[in-house]
Amino acid sequence: MSVTTQAPARARAGAGSPPGGPGGARLLWRRLADSPLVFLLPFLLVYALFLAWPLVSGLWMSFTDTALNGAGGAVVGLDNYAEALGDPMVWRTLGNTVLFTLITTVPLVVVALAMAVLVHTGLPGQWLWRLSFFLPFLLPVATVALVWKFLYVEDFGLLNHALGLLGMEGLGWLTDEGVAMWSVALTTVWWTVGFNFLLYLAALQSIPGHLYEAAALDGAGAWARLRHVTLPQLRGTTVVVLLLQVLASLKVFDQIYLLTGGGPGEATRSLLLYIYDVGFTGYRFGYGAAVSYLFLALVLGVAALQLWISARRRV
């Protein structure tokens, strides 16, 4: 065989060189560069560093008596969980959290839907209404708390001043145990309703117009079209809004911490605020972690129940 015929054969042999060789390394690198895993790798690293690892280490911590100052660390098994289930303050703060969830979820769904329908009907100056309804959601929670604290001041607050003009006695918006939770709920509804409004408005704009035309030809008025066309078409969006709203309300912390600090007494103290106090004031990281994971199980259970009910209704 001639030299010229042997060269292509050696070249073909080199193309299939083992991965350990230079050609194999370049081929492997080229395949990795073309893989979707390269684009997912930054997210996976951040997820593992800031979510997965804290989740695993926190779970381990819940079985120990670790303290904030580094003391302890001995394994105590299920003692923290048993103590949490028997802790009256856990149940008291859980009750406050459930109450807050109940009194905020309904208005945050109903008011958001009413606002979206109102804007969708073609009000003059739609851009101004959309901006006005959504703008509070963009504000930082510290700004929202500061503004509403001034509104709630008993002596010269705007709300008590308005009640005085109506001949009514002012309220202790943040100091009365029977009113404080409702005050926090009012602030939360004003602050966050814009997000649900945006979801409903997007869903309304996706409803086919011929459904309304057919209903109008059948003699359906505005209320009938809302009841028999709009609301059924928004059922999927309502399920999403309810799920997101319940989960967000169960995790309430910021506005309570800034408005009332959990007071007066324990009237507005949420479960997350209690976990924070246990860990960073009481220095009991292990016990706080145990309460956190019990709360996580509750939140996951509520989400699973909502999804199951939604699936049953669709069937």
Disulfide bonds with the S-S distance in Angstrom:
none
